[in-house]
Every structure is written in structure tokens, then in C-alpha cells.
Amino acid sequence: MDRLESMRIFVRVAELESFTKAAESLSLPKATISTTIQQLESFLGARLLHRTTRKVQMTQDGMNFFERCKDLLSDAEELESMFRASSSVKGRLRVDMGVSLARNLVVPQLPGFLAQHPEIELELSCSDRKVDLIREGFDCVVRVGQLTDSGLIARNVGHLTLVNCASPDYIEKYGKPRSLEDLKDHVLVNYSPVLGAKPDGFEYFDGEKYRSVKMKSVITVNSTDAYTAACLAGLGIIQVPLTGTKHLLKEKKLIEVLPKFRAEPMPVSLVYPHRRNLAKRVQIFMDWMEELLKQYLE
């Protein structure tokens, strides 16, 4: 029995609370996962997991072993890469970021990164939903907005400047708002990651703090691509990052409105699981992402 590999499998099962999900995550047969855990428990002489038809939970011994395993596995990975050049790092790297960021910035630059580190196997998830780093097995994610996760580490890399935009067709129909008072006669495209949630309204800075104005709306979306598309279609005003909208403003497909009443800049962070030591490939990728994002952020 490979003890390190057994510990890696145990940690994945414990994190996901499922043999099936762990098997999918590690690309291994479920029977291999189950057998490995049984052998590990026999070797240790302790029950690590409670198994039910619906859920897998750690025992008290399992919890103690879980914490020690994470430290030991992290140390082992660090030791293995101790004498390697940065270009020789290898292994699977699983990251998540927003669709727009991936399309406009990261994917076009990836050939250079992967050419420099050819033994890294990158799994890139692009979504606007808030993924669960631990349960879904991500090494790091790029988060835009205020962070609420507990037990995670965040590296702030800057802020996104937001602009208020409307399409030429919208302005032709409703006119161009000149003041906050004018917004009562205008329409806002609402964005909400979870449909059914209460929309925030039009956000602006009053000189002391950020406030919001309730506005009429005919559509709410949960995708950043749909958010911009709705604005281009003349369905309302949107508040979006300047960096991803510059080309549309330059081409006059969108027009900035109320430039003195922009929403609060959005923080951008690299977030990763709370671990004493971070795998070298993750460190290298995050350093690369930070430099890349600095060129992208306003």
C-alpha cells in the first residue's frame, strides 16, 4: 500500500464526503477508493469514516488524522519539488474564474504559461457561480467582489473600475440620463448570481458613502455575458467593469452615462484553501495570474 497515495485518497473522500465524488475527482474507480480506505483503516487500526447510504462523515479519529494528513501531504509535495527548477513543476492544476476574465485575458495568454511549464495539466473552469473550493477540488480561484468565505486564504490583487453603460438604441428610446433624478424614467438590467434574489438597484457614490437607487427593470440575468448582451439589446442600463467594456465603448456599441455616479470599484482576489504549505505549481500560477491581472485592472 502506497501510504502517501492512500492519504491523498482519504483526504479527498473526507473533503467531498463521498466515495463517488472522490473517485470522479481523482479519475479512479470507486472500488479502488473504497478498497484503499479499508486498507488504510486496517493498517492504522482505527475507523476513519462513518458510512451511510447518503453521506460519509469523519469519525473523531478521522478528523485528527485528516488534519495531520493535509500537513504531511503538503510537506511531501514541497520536498519533492525542492530541488526542481520552476520550469519543471508538474501535476494537475484546477482553477476557476469568471467567463469574461477567462475569455478576454487569461486564455489568450495561456500558451506562453504552458510553454514555460509543459508538465502542468491545467483544468480551467469558467463560470459566474461561486464554486466551493474544497468540495469541488479547486487549487485556486479568481474572485471578484467582497469575500465571505471562512477558512480560505485570499491574495488581493487590485480593483475593477465600474462604468454605467447604455446602448445607442436605449438612449434613442429613453434619452440619456443627466442626473440621479432622471433614473426614475429609466430601466436597469438586474444582475443576480441567484435568480429570485432581491436586486441591488443602481449604485452610486454620494460623496461620503455608496448608496443605491431602486429602478424599474424588465430583465434579471445570472450571467455576465447575458448582462452585457441585454444592455446591447437596449433592455436597460448596466454597471460593468471598464476593462471588459473598453472595446464596446470605443466602437460606440455602448455609451457611458452618468460618469460622475459610478458604482464602488470591485476587489479582485486570488483565493485558495487554507494550507500551511502551498504546492509549487499553484504558487507559480498565482504569481503569473497576479502579474497578468495587474495589466488588466483599472
N, C-alpha and C positions, 0 to 999 in steps of 0.2 A: 504493500500500500504506500503510495506517494503521500507522505504526510502533509506537505505544503498544498498539494492539489486537493487533498481531502478537506483541508481547512478552507481553501478558496470556495469549494462547493458548499460547505456548511454555511459560510458567511452569506453566500448568495441566497440559499434557501431561507436563512433567518431573516435577511433583509426583505425578501419578497413574500415571506410567509406562505410559500407554495413550492412544492416539488416540480409541478408542471411549468410554472413561470420561470423557475431557476433553470430547468432543462432547456427551455426556449432561449433564455438569456445567454446560456453558455454553449448553445448548439450541441447539446449532449442528449442521449436517450434518457427518458425519465427513469428507466430501470437502472441505469448507471448511477444516477443521482441517489436513488433510494438505497442501492447496494453500498455505495460509498459512505452514506450516513450511518448505515447499520454497522459497517466495519469500523468506522471511527468510534462509534459509541461502545462497541465491544472492546476495542483497543484501550479506550480511556476508562472503561468500567463505570460509565455514567450515562444516564439518559439525558440527551441534549435537547430533544424536541418532543412536544406533545402533538400527536397527530389525531385529527378528527376528519370527518368526511368533508368538512367545509374549510378548515383552516389548520395551519401549522403554527404552533407557538413555542417559544423557547421556555425551557424549564429554568429554575434558578441557576443550576449548574451551567445550562446552556448560555444564559446571559453573561455569566462570568467568563466562560470560555470564548464567547463571541468578542468581547472587548479585547481580550488578550490576543486572539487571532488577528484582529484588524491591525494591532500594533506590530505583531510578528511578521505578517504578510507585507506590511509597508516597509519594515526594516529589510526583509529579504529582497524585495524589489529594488530598494535603494542600493543594497550591497551588490546585487547582480549587475547594476549599471554603473557602479562606482568608477571603474576604470575604462569605460567606453567613451569614445568621442561623442559629442552631441549628435553628429550625423548618423550614428549607429543605433540610436534608440529604436525600439521596435515594440510591436504589440498593438492590440485593438484600442482605439481611442473613440469614445462615444460622446458626442456633443449635441447641444440643441440651441437653436436661435430662431428669431423671427424670420418669416418668409422674405420680407423686403430686404433685410440686412444680408441674408444669405445670397439672394439673387444679385443685389446691386454691388456688394462689396466683397464678401468672403469667397464665394465660388470662383469668380474671375481670377482671384489671387492664389487659389489653392494649388494650381500646377507648380508654382515656384516652391511652395512649402513642401509638397510631397516629393518633388525632385530632390530637395535637400535632405528629406527624411524618408527614403523609399521603403523602409521596413515598417512604417506606421500604417496600420489598416484603419482608415477613418470611416466612422459611421456618423453621418450628418443628418440630424432630424431638423426639419424646418416646419415650425408650427407657431400659431399665435396663442395657443393654450399654455397654461402654466404646468409644465411637466413636474413629476415627482422625481427628483434626482436619485434618491435612494432606491425606491421601488422599481424604477424603470432603468436603473443601472447606468446613469449618465456620469461621465467623469467631470464635466463642467458644462455650464450653460451661460448664455448671454441674456441677462435680464434687463429690460427697460422699464423704469418706474420704481416706485418705492418698494423696498423688500420687507417681507413679513415672515419669511422662513426662519424658524429657530433651529439651532444646531448645525447651521451651514456657515461657511466662510465666504465673504464677499470682498472682491477687489474692485473698488470704484475706479472707473477709467475716464469719466467725464460726464458731460450733459448734452442732450439734444435740444437745440433751439426749436421751438414750435412756431408755426405761422398759421394764420387764418386764411383759408382759400375758398374761392368760389369759381365756377366755370363761367365763360362768356355768355352762354345760354341762360344760366341762372341770373346773371346781372341784367341781361336784357329783359328778363321777365319780372324780376323783383326790384331792380335797381341796386346801386352799390351803397351799403350801409356806411354812414359817416360818423355815427355816434352809437353809444350803447342803447340809447333810447330808440334808435331805429330798429333794433333787433326784434321788437315786438311785431314787426311786419315781415320778418324773415323766417327762414326754415333752417333747421340744423340736422345734419346727418348724425345719428347717435351711434357710438361705438361701445360695445359691451362684450367682454370675453365670454360672459354667461348670459345668454338671452333670457329676458324676463327680469333682469336686474334693473334697478332704478337708474336712469341716465343722469349724468352729472350736469348737463347743460353747457352753456358757453362760459368757459373760464377766462378770467382776466385779472390783471394786477391793478389795484386801486390806488397805488402809491404807498400803501402800508402792508397789505396782505392780498393774497389771491382769493377772489370771490367767484361766484358763478351766477349766470342769468338763465332762468328757465326759458326755453324756446319751443316753438312748435316743431314737430318732426313728423315725417311720413314714413321713415325707414330707420331701423336699427340693425346693425350688422355686427358680426363677431370675427371678422377677418380684416386685416389691414388692407389687403388688395381690394376687397369689396368696398371698404371705406372710401378709398380714393376713386374707385370706379363709380360709386354712387355720386360723388361730387362732380366728376367729369360728365356724368349723365344729366347734371342740372338738378339733382334731388336735394341739394342743400349745401350749407357752409360746413367745412371741416377744419379741425385744428391738428396739423400734422407736422412731423419733423421736416425742417428746411432741407436737410441734406438729401433726403429721398425725393424731394419735390422740385429741386432746382431746375431740372431739365424741363419739367412741365410748365414752370413759371417762365423760363427762357423762351419756350416755344409758344407762349401765350395760350396754352391749353387750360391753365389755371391762372387766376389773378389774385394777388394778395389783397385782403380787405382788413380794415381796422388795424393797421400795423402798430399803433400805439397801445393796443389792448391784446397783447399776446398772452398765451397760457404759460404756466410755470414750466421752465425747462425740465426735461425728464432725465433723471440719473440713469447712467448705463453702467452695469456691473458684470464682472465675471464671477460666477458663483460655483462653488464646488463643495463636496462633502467634507465634513469636519474630520480630518485625519491628521495625525501627528506628523507624518511624512507624506509628501505628495509624489506620485510616480513621475519620473523624469520626463516622460513623453507628454504628460499633462502640463508640467511646468513650462516646457518648451512651447507647446501650443498656445498656452495662455499668454506667454511673453510675446509671441508672434501676433496674437489677436490684439493685445493691448497697443502695440505699435500701429497695427492696421486701423484700429478704431480711432486712434488719435488723429489720423488723417481724415477720418470720416465725420467726426463730431464737430459741431459748431460751438 
